[in-house]
């Protein structure tokens, strides 16, 4: 028997999501663990990752010798060739070699890429973008991630830094973004961007359900869903504004790339994707070349929370 199991990870600022796939690409075991409790130094996050892999192997009853490889997506700029995290916004890693300790510990190859790139890859191989060749992915979460597949290959650009179109500037006089620039797509359309707008309106004395649900600059997606269901006026404005700028950004990407499909993923889309897609579709034609628009499909991601682990699986599939 050859090696038949793939260990796949989604490493986030607050959690590590792990899954073991068998040779039929079925998940036989999954596990989620918090990263924050591990303190802030890089070795501790590494220990959480190792702990997740160890526990999954133990609890699923497979043998280490049956694993063909481990792959992961993580936030930040990652040298995919060397397995080095150059910088990461939510993890304490700078020029951090994560590949060597993991390979040493488990004795199998380890691969790692930017989480949104890996997530878009998952949607391309197993999800909403299966069968398409040129794919633009917007992942709407705490921030705004981008991923790009051109001619069936993940496009990572010079030094793996491509597809940061969450920082496409849509209004140079707009709100301040975490990157230091003003008016980025992320400053309007991410959880951070929507939260900032909601807090600003609450500060003007307007009533809104979401204001007291914002912690550390963001709300949980489930509260966004509840506020929209209750037709909370300020929340609806924040969402309209987010979708307006997503439509503008989508038009820019359509005109630049002429993709087969634009896929929207991430936590916000998983919670209220139908609402977002409806609003984007209502506006996007205004910002596209009429000759290009008919050949592009717009869809929400199909794999939800699992797009990154499926993308990790596709990295191991080669």
Secondary structure by P-SEA (a helix, b strand, c coil): ccccbbbbbbccccbbbbbbbcccccccbbbbbbcccccccaaaaaaaaaaaaaaaaaaacccccccccccccccccccccccccccccccccccccaaaaaaaaccbbbbbccaaaaaaaaaacccccccccbbbbbbbccbbbbbbbcccccccccccccccccccccccccccccccccccccccccaaaaaaaaaaaaaaccccccccccccccccaaaaaaaaaaccaaaaaaaaaaaaaaaaaaaaaaaaccccbbbbbcccccccaaaaaaaaaacccccccccccccbbbbcccccccaaaaaaaaaaac
